[in-house]
Amino acid sequence: MLRFTLATLGMVVLLALALAVGGVFPALALFYVTVFAYIMDRLKALAAPDHPGSEFPAGDGLSVFLALVHLPLLYGGVHVIASDIASTAEKTLIFLALSLFIGQVGNSNAHELIHRSNRWLRRLGVTVYVSILFGHHASAHVRVHHVHAATPRDPNSARTGESFYAFALRAWIGALRAGYRAESRLRRGKGLHPYAGYMAGAAVSLMLAAVIGGLGGLAALLAIAVYAQAQLLLSDYVQHYGLRRREVSPGKFEPVGPQHSWNAPHGFSSALMLNAPRHSDHHAHPARPYPGLDLNRQTMPILPYSLPVMAVIALIPPLWRRVMDRRARRWRDRPDPAYG
């Protein structure tokens, strides 16, 4: 647990200082989540063990803290960006660092919480998503993505040859619709639809931003939300690109397996993102707390670089296809003893 705590709280402290003090701290916060993270991932001595063992803490305390601190960081960032208390350079650096933090750490933590059985932990995760105007993801991820991942029925599984830009629009709209349909089928008209709560929460977040900074506050929140949501969509794009479950009979697919998600073993970025890059084991055991997620380099597809680096490569489609298409085809065409 120590590596998760140090990695995430180091970024929290730098962001808090960036918002409160300014000066060199906005640059340090951005440096931490980009260059420093890359350097630390390259240090083999800091690599996390592939197999954490059978005994591990749930990590609830850190997840709760990160979710609670998300709100003052988000709206503190809105205040600084919308006001005249910082220079244009400081505002730019704060926007980039804060958006990357929310996109990589906040999203990963909220994702962890919406999988917990405790309703209060789940609601805390939903609150994080709602604050960045992405509440529907809490339904679509659990009700759609985890059911249909690596099949044509999942809007968040990228096809071979599909650029991130085409995927992002398709996935955002598709997840919004599919999540709504899934929740509607589940409730059959009984009780308050979760999407009503997501819309109300988004309205509250927008109103709070307006109170804090007027039109500038609204613009700041919208910009942060778009950037953070793009980070999550990049993770989805990278982690399922080109991998498909076999259709064993018309409309019926093989169970999701370790070969249906891309993984990254890099120690620091995995700690910063609460083991989100260990994606295969998460799909196999969605309720397993992040400290206990496993990695098997023989049965799980491994990305050539860390997840944040792969997200940057995904922004350049020709380079992305050169790096990933051959790898995706090799895993997709790999013989499976169970299905011939």
C-alpha positions in Angstrom: 0.0 0.0 0.0 2.9 2.3 0.7 3.7 2.8 -3.0 0.1 3.7 -3.9 0.0 6.2 -1.0 3.3 7.9 -1.8 2.7 8.1 -5.5 -0.8 9.6 -5.3 -0.4 11.9 -2.3 2.8 13.3 -3.8 0.7 14.7 -6.6 -2.1 15.8 -4.2 0.5 17.9 -2.2 2.0 19.5 -5.3 -1.4 20.4 -6.7 -2.5 21.9 -3.4 0.6 24.0 -3.2 0.1 25.0 -6.8 -3.4 26.3 -6.1 -2.5 27.9 -2.7 1.0 29.3 -3.4 1.6 29.3 -7.2 5.1 30.1 -8.1 7.2 27.1 -9.1 4.6 24.5 -7.8 2.3 24.5 -10.9 5.4 23.5 -13.0 6.5 20.9 -10.4 3.0 19.4 -10.4 3.0 19.0 -14.2 6.5 17.7 -14.1 5.6 15.1 -11.5 2.7 13.6 -13.5 4.6 13.6 -16.8 8.4 13.6 -16.8 9.0 12.3 -13.3 6.4 9.5 -13.7 8.1 8.5 -17.0 11.6 8.4 -15.3 10.3 6.5 -12.3 8.7 3.9 -14.6 12.1 3.3 -16.3 13.7 2.4 -13.0 13.5 -1.4 -12.9 14.4 -1.5 -9.2 11.0 0.2 -8.5 8.9 -2.3 -10.5 5.9 -3.7 -8.6 5.7 -7.4 -8.1 3.5 -9.2 -10.7 1.9 -11.3 -8.0 1.0 -9.4 -4.8 0.1 -12.5 -2.8 -3.1 -13.6 -1.3 -3.1 -11.1 1.6 -3.5 -7.5 0.8 -5.3 -4.5 2.2 -8.5 -3.2 0.5 -7.1 0.3 0.2 -10.4 1.9 1.1 -8.8 4.6 3.3 -6.7 6.0 0.4 -9.6 5.7 -2.0 -11.9 7.7 0.3 -9.3 10.4 0.9 -8.6 10.8 -2.8 -12.3 11.1 -3.6 -12.8 13.7 -0.9 -9.8 15.8 -1.8 -10.9 15.7 -5.5 -13.6 18.2 -4.8 -11.5 21.0 -3.3 -8.8 20.5 -5.9 -11.3 20.6 -8.7 -13.2 23.7 -7.6 -10.0 25.3 -6.3 -8.6 24.9 -9.7 -11.8 26.5 -11.2 -11.4 29.4 -8.9 -7.7 30.0 -9.7 -8.2 29.6 -13.5 -11.2 31.9 -13.6 -9.7 34.6 -11.4 -6.9 37.1 -11.6 -4.8 35.8 -8.7 -2.4 33.8 -11.0 -0.5 34.6 -14.2 -1.5 33.1 -17.5 1.5 30.7 -17.4 0.5 29.5 -13.9 -3.1 29.0 -15.0 -2.0 27.0 -18.0 0.2 24.8 -15.9 -2.4 24.3 -13.2 -5.0 23.4 -15.9 -2.8 20.8 -17.4 -1.6 19.3 -14.2 -5.0 19.3 -12.6 -6.7 17.8 -15.6 -4.1 15.1 -15.9 -4.4 14.3 -12.2 -8.2 14.0 -12.4 -8.0 12.1 -15.7 -5.4 9.6 -14.5 -5.8 9.4 -10.7 -9.3 10.7 -10.0 -10.8 8.6 -12.7 -9.0 5.5 -11.7 -10.0 6.0 -8.1 -13.7 6.7 -9.0 -13.6 3.6 -11.1 -12.4 1.6 -8.1 -15.2 2.9 -5.9 -18.1 2.2 -8.3 -17.1 -1.4 -8.2 -17.4 -1.7 -4.4 -20.4 -3.3 -2.9 -20.7 -0.7 -0.1 -23.3 1.8 -1.4 -21.6 4.8 0.2 -18.3 4.0 -1.4 -20.1 3.6 -4.7 -21.9 6.9 -4.3 -18.6 8.6 -3.5 -17.2 7.3 -6.8 -20.3 8.5 -8.7 -19.9 11.9 -7.1 -16.4 12.2 -8.6 -17.7 11.3 -12.0 -20.7 13.7 -11.7 -18.5 16.6 -10.7 -16.7 16.3 -14.1 -20.0 15.9 -15.9 -19.4 12.2 -16.6 -22.0 10.6 -14.3 -23.3 8.2 -16.9 -20.0 6.4 -16.9 -20.8 4.9 -13.5 -23.7 3.0 -15.2 -22.2 2.3 -18.6 -19.0 1.0 -17.2 -20.5 -1.6 -14.8 -23.7 -2.5 -16.8 -22.3 -2.4 -20.3 -18.5 -2.5 -20.5 -18.0 -5.3 -18.0 -20.7 -7.4 -19.6 -19.7 -6.8 -23.3 -16.0 -5.9 -23.3 -14.1 -7.0 -26.4 -17.3 -7.6 -28.4 -19.2 -5.4 -30.9 -21.8 -4.7 -28.2 -19.4 -2.6 -26.2 -19.0 1.0 -27.4 -15.8 1.3 -25.3 -13.9 -1.4 -27.0 -11.8 0.0 -29.9 -11.7 -1.8 -33.2 -8.5 -2.6 -35.1 -7.7 0.4 -37.3 -10.0 2.8 -35.6 -8.4 6.1 -34.6 -8.8 7.4 -31.1 -10.7 10.4 -32.4 -13.3 8.3 -34.2 -13.5 6.0 -31.1 -13.9 8.8 -28.6 -17.0 10.2 -30.2 -18.5 6.8 -30.8 -17.7 5.6 -27.3 -19.0 8.7 -25.5 -22.4 8.7 -27.2 -22.6 4.9 -27.3 -21.9 4.6 -23.6 -24.4 7.3 -22.7 -27.2 5.5 -24.6 -26.2 1.9 -23.7 -25.9 2.8 -20.0 -29.3 4.4 -20.0 -30.9 1.4 -21.7 -29.2 -1.0 -19.3 -30.4 0.9 -16.2 -33.9 1.2 -17.7 -34.1 -2.6 -18.2 -32.8 -3.2 -14.7 -35.4 -1.0 -13.0 -38.3 -1.5 -15.4 -39.7 1.9 -14.5 -39.4 1.5 -10.7 -37.7 4.1 -8.6 -35.6 7.1 -9.6 -33.6 6.5 -12.7 -29.8 7.0 -12.0 -29.5 9.3 -15.0 -31.8 11.8 -13.3 -29.3 11.9 -10.5 -26.4 12.3 -12.9 -28.1 15.2 -14.6 -29.0 16.9 -11.3 -25.4 16.4 -10.0 -24.0 17.8 -13.2 -26.3 20.9 -12.9 -25.1 21.4 -9.3 -21.4 21.1 -10.4 -22.0 23.7 -13.2 -23.8 26.0 -10.8 -21.1 25.8 -8.2 -18.5 26.7 -10.9 -20.6 29.6 -11.9 -20.9 30.8 -8.4 -17.1 30.5 -7.9 -16.1 32.2 -11.2 -19.0 33.3 -13.3 -18.7 32.5 -17.0 -15.0 32.0 -16.5 -15.7 29.4 -13.9 -18.1 27.6 -16.2 -15.5 27.6 -19.0 -12.8 26.3 -16.6 -15.0 23.4 -15.4 -16.0 22.5 -18.9 -12.4 22.5 -20.1 -11.2 20.4 -17.2 -14.1 18.0 -17.6 -13.4 17.6 -21.4 -9.7 17.0 -20.7 -10.3 14.5 -17.9 -12.9 12.6 -19.8 -10.5 12.4 -22.8 -8.0 10.8 -20.4 -10.5 8.1 -19.4 -11.5 7.5 -23.0 -7.8 7.2 -24.0 -7.4 4.5 -21.3 -10.4 2.6 -22.6 -9.1 2.9 -26.2 -5.6 1.6 -25.3 -6.7 -1.1 -22.9 -9.0 -3.0 -25.4 -7.7 -1.9 -28.8 -8.1 -4.6 -31.4 -8.8 -7.5 -29.0 -12.0 -9.5 -29.5 -13.8 -12.4 -27.8 -14.7 -15.2 -30.1 -18.3 -15.6 -31.2 -19.0 -19.3 -30.2 -22.6 -19.3 -31.5 -24.8 -16.6 -33.0 -24.9 -13.7 -30.6 -23.0 -15.6 -27.9 -19.4 -14.9 -27.1 -16.7 -16.7 -25.1 -16.2 -15.6 -21.5 -13.9 -12.6 -21.1 -10.4 -13.8 -20.4 -6.9 -12.5 -19.7 -6.2 -12.2 -23.4 -9.0 -9.6 -23.9 -7.3 -6.5 -22.2 -3.9 -4.8 -22.6 -1.8 -4.4 -19.5 1.2 -2.4 -18.4 3.6 -3.6 -15.6 5.3 -0.2 -15.0 5.6 0.4 -11.2 5.2 4.1 -10.7 2.4 4.9 -13.2 0.5 1.8 -12.0 0.8 3.0 -8.4 -0.3 6.5 -9.4 -3.3 5.0 -11.3 -4.2 2.5 -8.5 -3.2 -0.5 -10.6 -5.7 0.4 -13.4 -3.1 -0.8 -16.0 -3.5 -4.3 -14.6 -6.7 -4.5 -16.6 -7.1 -8.2 -17.4 -7.3 -9.2 -13.7 -9.7 -6.4 -13.0 -12.1 -7.7 -15.7 -11.7 -11.2 -14.3 -12.3 -10.0 -10.7 -14.1 -6.6 -10.8 -14.6 -6.5 -7.1 -11.0 -7.3 -6.2 -9.4 -4.2 -4.5 -6.7 -2.6 -6.6 -3.7 -3.6 -4.3 -4.4 -7.2 -5.1 -4.6 -7.1 -8.9 -2.4 -9.7 -10.5 -0.2 -9.7 -13.7 0.7 -12.7 -15.8 3.0 -11.8 -18.7 2.4 -15.2 -20.5 -1.4 -15.1 -20.7 -2.0 -11.3 -20.7 -1.2 -8.9 -23.6 1.5 -6.5 -22.4 1.8 -2.9 -23.8 5.2 -1.9 -25.1 5.2 1.2 -23.0 3.4 2.5 -19.9 -0.3 3.4 -20.1 0.3 7.2 -20.1 2.9 6.9 -22.8 0.6 4.7 -24.9 -2.1 7.3 -24.5 0.2 9.9 -26.0 1.0 7.6 -28.9 -2.7 7.0 -29.5 -3.1 10.7 -30.3 -1.0 10.1 -33.5 -3.0 7.5 -35.4 -0.3 6.4 -38.0 2.3 5.9 -35.2 -0.3 4.1 -33.1 -1.2 1.7 -35.8 2.5 1.0 -36.5 3.0 0.2 -32.9 -0.2 -1.7 -32.1 -1.9 -3.3 -35.1 0.6 -6.2 -35.5 0.5 -6.9 -31.7 -3.3 -6.8 -31.7 -3.6 -9.2 -34.6 -1.1 -11.6 -33.0 -3.2 -11.8 -29.8 -6.6 -11.9 -31.7 -5.4 -14.8 -33.9 -3.7 -16.7 -31.1 -5.1 -20.3 -30.9 -7.2 -20.9 -27.9 -7.3 -24.6 -26.6 -10.9 -24.2 -25.5 -12.2 -23.0 -28.9 -9.7 -24.5 -31.3 
